[in-house]
Amino acid sequence: MAYTGLLLSLVGMLFNPLALLSILGLVFSAVGLAASYRLESLGARTTGRGTAGVGIALGVIGVALFLWLIL
């Protein structure tokens, strides 16, 4: 989920004029972040927390750019 969120956020930030993909990227990245905490509690070495964090950051930037261009 973290990689899906990162990809959607990145594509949404670069190519989507309606911020729909950025919003979806935020949602998928948030789900990936929640899953990373669950994986960490199970003892997994790679959790995807960094990828989810970058996806959230890019999603927020994409939505902010959309709002800035609208207003």
N, C-alpha and C positions, 0 to 999 in steps of 0.2 A: 504494500500500500504506500509505503514511503516513496518508492521510486515512481510510482504512478502519480502521486501528488506532486513530486518535483517536476516531472515531465509536463503535466497539465499546467502547472504554474508558469513554467518557462515558456511554453507555447502560448499560453494565454497572455502573458506579459508582452510578448513580441508581436503576435499576429491577431489577437482577438479584439475587435473594437467594442464588444459589449461586455467584456469582463466575465463572461460566463465560465470560460475555462479557468480563469484565475480563482473564481469562487469554488469551482469543483476541486481545483488543486489545493485550496485551503482545507476543504473538507477531507479529502483523501490524505493529506499530510497530517491532519489532526488525528485521524484514525490510525495512521502509521506511527505517530508518536505514542499514542496509547498502547499500541501493540508492542512498541519497543520496550516500554516499562514492564509489560507482561513477560516478554522474552527475557529481559534481564533478571526478573525474579525467578525464572526457571533455570538460570545459569548459562544462557546463550552468550557466546563471545561476540558475535556481531548482531546488533539489534536494529540498525538503521536510524538511530536517533538523530544523528547529524544530517542525514539526507532528509528526514522529515522536517527538521528545523529550517533547513535551507528552502524546502518547498513552502513552508509557512511564510518565510520572509519574502520569497518571490511572489507568492500569492497576494500578500499585503501590498507589496510594491505595485503589482499589476492592477489591483483594485484602486489604489491611490492614484495611479496614473490615469486610469479611466475617469475617476471622479474629477481630477484636475482638468482633464480635457473637456469634460462636460460643462464644468462651471467656469 
